[in-house]
Amino acid sequence: MAGGRVQVRRIYEDPEPGDGTRVLVDRLWPRGMSKARAALDEWCKNVAPSDELRKWYGHDPDRFEEFGRRYRRELEDPQRAEAVAHLRGLAKDRQLTLLTATKRPEISEAAVLATVLQS
């Protein structure tokens, strides 16, 4: 990908000047977060994993590798693929920050998505 970078952050962290375009990639709105404090440019729910996959995974670190494989397969679904293409466009020549509410963003759908967008 020429130009931009993709990073992953928790939505509960304060926005930083280097965040660039800030996109929430969770299906559910983060508990206790106001829209003003979130400082989002977009909420891209269509790219989130299915409820079934999310519940199966449960953020269990031992399941992360398999979660990533299953989630990548879900991203091939036309509606999700369109959302991925949109995010690729946003990241083409600027910083893109994928936001998630999870406590461990390094083992979240946002981390898998960042890898997909950078490949």
C-alpha positions as CSV (number, residue, x, y, z in Angstrom):
1,M,0.0,0.0,0.0
2,A,1.6,3.3,-1.1
3,G,1.4,6.2,1.3
4,G,-0.8,5.6,4.3
5,R,-0.4,3.5,7.4
6,V,-2.9,1.6,9.5
7,Q,-2.8,1.5,13.3
8,V,-5.1,0.0,15.9
9,R,-6.1,1.8,19.1
10,R,-8.7,1.5,21.8
11,I,-11.6,3.9,21.4
12,Y,-11.3,4.7,25.2
13,E,-7.8,6.3,24.6
14,D,-7.8,10.0,24.0
15,P,-7.5,11.0,20.3
16,E,-4.0,11.9,19.1
17,P,-3.0,14.4,16.4
18,G,-1.4,11.6,14.4
19,D,-4.5,9.4,14.3
20,G,-5.5,10.6,10.9
21,T,-8.9,9.2,9.9
22,R,-10.5,7.5,12.9
23,V,-12.9,4.6,12.2
24,L,-14.7,2.5,14.7
25,V,-14.8,-1.1,13.4
26,D,-16.9,-2.8,16.1
27,R,-20.5,-3.8,15.4
28,L,-21.7,-2.5,18.8
29,W,-21.3,1.0,20.1
30,P,-18.7,1.1,23.0
31,R,-20.3,1.2,26.5
32,G,-20.0,4.6,28.2
33,M,-18.5,6.4,25.2
34,S,-20.1,9.5,23.9
35,K,-20.1,10.4,20.2
36,A,-18.2,13.6,21.0
37,R,-15.5,11.9,23.0
38,A,-15.1,9.2,20.4
39,A,-14.0,11.8,17.8
40,L,-14.9,9.5,15.0
41,D,-14.7,10.2,11.3
42,E,-16.7,7.0,10.6
43,W,-18.3,4.0,12.2
44,C,-17.9,1.1,9.8
45,K,-20.1,-1.6,11.3
46,N,-20.3,-3.6,8.0
47,V,-16.7,-4.8,8.4
48,A,-17.2,-6.3,11.9
49,P,-17.2,-10.0,12.4
50,S,-20.5,-11.9,12.6
51,D,-22.1,-12.2,16.0
52,E,-21.6,-15.9,15.8
53,L,-17.9,-15.6,15.2
54,R,-17.5,-12.8,17.8
55,K,-19.3,-14.9,20.5
56,W,-17.3,-18.1,19.6
57,Y,-14.0,-16.2,19.9
58,G,-14.7,-14.4,23.1
59,H,-11.3,-12.7,22.9
60,D,-9.7,-16.0,24.0
61,P,-6.0,-15.6,23.1
62,D,-5.7,-19.3,22.3
63,R,-8.4,-18.9,19.6
64,F,-6.9,-15.8,18.0
65,E,-5.2,-17.5,15.1
66,E,-8.3,-19.5,14.2
67,F,-10.5,-16.4,14.7
68,G,-8.2,-14.5,12.2
69,R,-8.6,-17.3,9.7
70,R,-12.4,-17.3,10.0
71,Y,-12.7,-13.6,10.0
72,R,-10.6,-13.2,6.9
73,R,-13.0,-15.7,5.2
74,E,-16.0,-13.5,6.4
75,L,-14.3,-10.5,4.9
76,E,-14.8,-12.1,1.5
77,D,-18.6,-11.7,1.8
78,P,-19.6,-9.0,-0.7
79,Q,-20.9,-6.5,1.9
80,R,-17.8,-6.8,4.0
81,A,-15.5,-6.8,1.0
82,E,-17.0,-3.5,-0.1
83,A,-16.4,-2.1,3.4
84,V,-12.7,-3.4,3.3
85,A,-12.3,-1.7,-0.1
86,H,-13.6,1.6,1.4
87,L,-11.1,1.3,4.3
88,R,-8.3,0.6,1.8
89,G,-9.3,3.8,0.0
90,L,-9.1,5.8,3.2
91,A,-5.7,4.3,4.0
92,K,-4.3,4.8,0.5
93,D,-2.5,8.1,1.2
94,R,-3.0,8.9,4.8
95,Q,-3.0,7.5,8.4
96,L,-6.0,5.3,9.2
97,T,-6.7,4.5,12.8
98,L,-9.0,1.5,13.4
99,L,-10.7,1.8,16.8
100,T,-12.1,-1.0,18.9
101,A,-13.5,-1.2,22.4
102,T,-11.8,-4.4,23.3
103,K,-9.4,-4.4,26.2
104,R,-6.7,-6.2,24.1
105,P,-6.7,-4.6,20.7
106,E,-3.7,-6.7,19.6
107,I,-6.0,-9.7,19.5
108,S,-9.0,-8.0,18.1
109,E,-10.8,-7.9,14.8
110,A,-9.2,-4.5,14.3
111,A,-5.7,-6.1,14.4
112,V,-6.7,-8.7,11.8
113,L,-8.3,-6.0,9.7
114,A,-5.2,-3.8,9.9
115,T,-3.1,-6.7,8.6
116,V,-5.5,-7.3,5.8
117,L,-5.5,-3.6,4.8
118,Q,-1.7,-3.5,4.8
119,S,-1.3,-6.6,2.6
